[in-house]
Amino acid sequence: MEGTVGPLPVTPADRTPRTSATTRHESKTPMESTTPSTSDAPASPGTLHLHLPAGVSLHRLDNGLEVLVREDRSAPVVSAQAWCRAGSIDEGPWLGAGLSHVLEHMLFKGTTTRGAGRIDQEVQAAGGYMNAYTSFDRTVYWINVPNTGAITAIDILCDIFQHATLPADELVKELDVIRREMDMGRDDPGRRASMGLFSSAYARSPYRFPIIGLMDHFNRVTRDDLVAYYREKYAPNNCFMVVVGDVRTDDVVRQVREAFKGTPGRPVPATVIPEEPRQTVARQVIDEAPVELAHFNVAWHMPGVRHPDTPALDVLSTLLGSGRSSRLYQAVRERAALVHSVSAWIYTPGLAGMFGVSGVCDGDKFAAARDEVLAEVERIKTERVSSAELAKAEIVRAHV
């Protein structure tokens, strides 16, 4: 199964998985409570109390598992997802080994009741499609099916989150698959630029490690490590499920509750993100390679997602580098003709984020393109933003 590891700074919010060519990858009971965003029920690790969109219901089981359901009968299809609140930053003593990503490759390989290849067969027989992806702070598995396959899709996701066998022979094969994925990443100049950005931006944070892992750390991973990590992180109170489509909410919650009735919640070690030391001088990484175009990122540290300045910086990134009418596109690409593409973005993973600009240019134009980008950033500090620009930014942000 082919998944995705990220992020790519050009589109830091995008975690859409690359897909493979074949199928891969109500009444309340004492076991359940339906809780709005203002509920006083004990929250699972990482739970945010948000106002739910219209039509979405949140159900929290006694073991801490959360189930979000939205009924949508506009088409006879269902999308079911299972999320684990554990990604590459949560790997503790295995930090930098990419265990979360290895698990992403392994969970569809079989359970105590479904042998190797059985899950693929069931999803294909249901007319569905499945895949998964890994990020810094989560690992997500999804199955899209016609409404007639909804029960199968939900049952498989509940099964792999509790009873995955992680077969040793399959692990050997998947580790080789991931090694090839690492090699492809090194051959991708955009991804190499992304990894260079994160490794230089963060000195202490686990965000400095690539999600897929570092080869020397990765090569020391054993099946025992994988089993221990799976048992630690895939506790029901550290996971949630999302089901959207032509379903009945009561049926979905009843099925999930029944599937997890023998799995209690358990303690999950908290991930402590160390505070980044204040950066006093600019850091620069230049990775020379025999590629046709230069991929570059210029970034600044910024507060995390909950800081009051973050919305303003989000708007600023839109003004600077979102679309062809943005300042960077007009100045650096259209007028100066120094880049093939350029965009601005913010990345806000929690305590410490980044405000950045990414671009692609001819190698001999890199220095001039970088200088023009920095000049445009300086310019917006002093030049008044027009009401037309702000109006455009509001429209763009409203559709993100």
N, C-alpha and C positions, 0 to 999 in steps of 0.2 A: 504494500500500500504506500502511496506517495502522499506525504503531508506537506506542510509548510512550516518553515521556521522564519522568523523575521526579527526585527522590523527592517524595512527599507526606508530610510529617512525621507525619500521623496514623497512617500505617502505613509507617514507613520501610523495613521489610524487604520490602515487597510491590513486586515489579517485574512483575506480571502484565500483559501487553500488552492493550490494547484491541483487539478483533478487528474486522475489516471484514466486510461482508456477503457478500462473494464470496471465492473462493479467491485469496488473496494470499500478497495477501500473507499343547590345540592345540600345534602344532609351531612352534618359533621359527626364524626365518631370520636371516641376517646383517643384514637391513634392520630388524629389529624386536626389541624386548626386552619381556618382560612383567615389570613391576616393582611390587612391593608398596610400601607407604608408606615403608618403611625402606631403599629402594634407594639405592645409591651412584651410580647413573647420573646424568650431568649433567642438572640440572633446567632446564626452560624458565623464562623470566622470569616471576616471580610464582607459580611452583609452590610449593604447600604440601605437605609430606609429612604426610599424614593417614592414619589407619587407615581403610581402605576398608570400607564396609558389606558385610555378607555377600552374596555373589553378584555383586559388582561386580569386574571385572578392569580393570587399567590397563595399557595397552600404549604404549610410547614408541618411535616410529620414529627412525631415525638422523638425520633432519632436524629432530628436536625436537618434531614434532607428537605430541600425546598423544590416545589414543582410550580412552574409558571405555565399557564395555559391560556391560549387565545383561540376561541372558536371563530373560524372564518370559512364560510361555505361558498365563497365566490368561485372555487374550483375544487374538484374532488381529489385533492392531494393533501398530504400531511408532511410537515418537517419536524422531526424529533431530534433534539440535541441533549447531550449529557456533558456538563461542564465540571471539571475539577479545578478547585482554586489552588492549583500548584503548577508552577512553570519553572523555568530555569533558575530564577532567583531564589527558589525555595528548596534547593537541593542540599542544603546543610553541609555535612561532611563530604558530599560528592560534588560540591560546587565546581562548575566548569566541566563536568563530565557529560552533560546533556542527558541525564537520566529521564527527565520528563519527555524528551523527544523519543528516546528509546521505547518508553512505555507506549507512546502514541503508535509506534509501529507494531507493538506486540499485543495490544488488547483485543484486536480482532482475530488473533491467531488461534483462539480456542478457549473454552471454559470447561468446567467440570462436567457439563452436560452436552457440550457442543465440541466435537473434535475438530482437528485442523481442516480447514476448507468448508466446514459446515455453515459458518456464518455467511461466507460469500454465497453459498448455494441458496440459503434462505432469503437473503436480500434480493438476489437475482430472480428467484422464483416469485417474489412479491412484486416484481417490476420496479424495484427501487435502486437507489444509488447511495453509497456511503463513502465517507472520508473522514479526515481528522486534521487538526493543526495544533501546533504548539507555539506559545508565546512566552514572554518573560514571566507572566503571573497567572497563566491558565493553560489548560490542555482541554481541547474541545473535540467531541466525537459527534458526528451527525449522520442521519439516515433520512433521505427523502423518498417517499413512497406514495403510490395511489392510496386513497382512503381505505381500500380493502386490505392494505398491508400495515396499517397503523399499529395493530396489536403486536405484530411480529417485530416491527422496528423498536417499539418501546420495550418489549421483552428482551431483545438483544442488548440494548443499551443498559438496562437494569442488570442483566447477566454479567456483562464484561466489567462493570464497576464493582462487582462483588466476588465473582468466581473465576476470573481469568487464571489460566494455568501457566502462562508464560513458558511454553515448552522449550527445553534447552536446544533441540535441533533447529527450531524456528529462530531462536535468538541468534545462533551462529550465522544463519543466512541474513538476518536483518541487520546485524552489526556490519556485515560486508556491504549491504545496501547503503547504510548510513555513511560508511567510509567513502563510497563513491559519491554520495551526496556532498560530503565535505570537499572532495576533489572538484566537483562541479562548482561549488561555491567559490573556491579559490580561482577558478577559471572565469568567474563572472566579475567584471570590474566594478559593477554597481554594488554587489554584495561585499566585495573586498573593501570598497570605500565605506560602506555602512559599518562593517566590523572595525575598521580603523577609527572611525568617528567615536564609537561607543567605548573602545578600549582607551582612547586618549581623553575623552570627556570625563570618565569616571575613574578615580584613583582607588577608591575603597569599596564602592558599591558593587553588588553582584551583577549589576547591569553592564559591567565592563566585560563580562564573558559572553561569547556568542551562544545563542540558544541551543544550537546544535552541539556545542561543546568544543573543547580543545582536544586535538588528536591524542596527545600524551595522557591526558586525564581519561579520555574516552576509552583508550585501549586497556585501561586497568579495570573497567567495569566487569563485574561478574554477575551471574544469575542471582546469587544470594543478595547482592546489592540491589538488584532490580526488585526482587520479591520484598525485601525490607522496605524499600521506598514505596512500593505499591500499597503495602499494608498500612504504612504510616499516613500516606496522603489521601488515599481513596476511601476515607471515612465518610459515611453519609452526611455528617454535619459539615464536611468540607466540600460538598458537591451540591449541584442543583440540576434540575432538568427543565427544559423548555419544549413545549409542544404547541405547534400552531397549525391550524388547518381545519379540515372537515372532520371534527371529532366532537364528542360530548365531554365536557369538563369532568363530570362525575365519573364517567367511565375511565378516563385517563388517571385521575387521582386514585381511584379504587385499584386499578391495575398496578400502579407504582407502589401503593401502600402494601398490597399483597406480596409483591416481588421483594420488598425490603423488610418484611415483617420479622425475619430472623436476624437482621443485622442492626445491632444497636450503635448509637453514636459512641465515639471514643475520643480521648484527648488528641489534639493535633498540635505539635510544637509550633509556636509562633515564629514567623520569619522576621528577624530584626535587621532592618536596613541601616547600616552605619551612616552617620552624617558625613557628607563629603567635606574635606578640608577646603578652606577658601583658596581659590586659584589666584595666584599673584602675577603670573606671566602667561603669555599666550603659549599654547601647545600646538605643534604642527607635526603631522605625519604625512610623509610623501612616499608612496609605494609605486615604484617604477615597474612597468611591465610592458611587454610587446603587444599593446592593444591599439586599436585605431583611434579611439576617443578617450579623453580624460573625464573621469567622473569625480566631482568634488563636492564637499560639504563644508560649510562654514557655520559654526554654531556658537551660541552663548548660553551660559547657565541661566536658568530661570526658576522661580518657585514652583512648587507642586500644584496639583490640580485644584486644591481647595483654597489657594491663596487668592485674595481679592483682586490682585493684578492680572491673574491668568486670563479672564475673559477679554481684557483690553489687549493683551498680547496675542490672543487668538484672532481678534479683529485686525491687529497690526499685520499678522502673517497673511491675512487675506488681502489687505491693501497692497502689501509688498509683492506677493507672489502667487496669487490665485487667478489663473486665467490670462488670456491674451491682453486684456486691458490693464493688467496690474503694472505697478511701477517698474518692477525688475524686468518683466517681459518686454515692456516698451523701451526701457533704457538700455538694457544689456544685450538683448537679442535684436530688437527691431532697429534701434538707432545706431548702436555701437557694433552690431553684428559679431559679437564675441562668443556667443554660446548657441548651441542647437536647442537647448531647453533650459529653463530655470524655474524654480518654484520656492516658496517659503512655507514653513510649517512650524508647529509646536509639538513637543512630545512631553506629556505630563504623567509620568508613571507613579507619582506619589509625592515623596518629599522633595525631590530635586529633579527638575526637568530640563529641557533644552528648547531654545528658540533657534531655528536654523534656516539656512538657504542651501539648496542643492541644485547642481547644474551639470550639464554635459557640454564639453567644448572640444575643439581641436587641441592637441597637446601643446602646440606652440603658442596658443592663446590663453593658457591657463592663468599666468600671472596677471595679464591685462584684465581677464574676466573677473578674477578674484578682487582686484583693485576697484573695478567698476561696481561690483556688488557691494563692497564695503562703503564706497562713496555714496551709493544710493541709500544704504542704511543710515549713514550719517545725515543725509539730506532730509530724510523724513523726520529726524529729530527736531528740526527747526522750521521746516516748511509746513504751513497750515494744511491740513487735510480738508479737501473740499466736501461740501455736503453731498455732491454727486458720488464721490468715492465712498463715503460712508453708507449712502443708500445702497450702492452696489454690494458692499460688504455685508449689509444686513440681509440682502436677498440671498447671497451665497451661503451665509451661515444658516439661514432658515431652511435650506435644502440639504444640508450636510447630515 
